[in-house]
Amino acid sequence: MSEPALAPRNALVGVVVVWATAFVATVAVGIFVAEEWRVPWMLVVFGGIVLLSFAVQLWYGHTQGFIFRVASSVTGALLLMGLISIGFGIAALLPS
């Protein structure tokens, strides 16, 4: 017979970790990568975020809600990366 977990990990922490990583990586790409290479590097970062999301949710160790947690991590990261990319795109259009 299996014993129930006394203090299960909070699933929301994993989602927030993925979002924070997406934020930091997107800002780093926007600052350190030349304009013509930003889109390819954003795709690389998003691929890494998807893999990180799977890894974090597998580490969580519960099957219930796995798809929902991964989907919310990836969707939130995609929206966050899109908003930051829009900001960098508008900044690139402004004359310096």
Secondary structure, DSSP 8 states (H G I E B T S, - for coil): -----SS---HHHHHHHHHHHHHHHHHHHHHHS-GGGHHHHHHHHHHHHHHHHHHHHHHH---TTHHHHHHHHHHHHHHHHHHHHHHHHHHHHS--
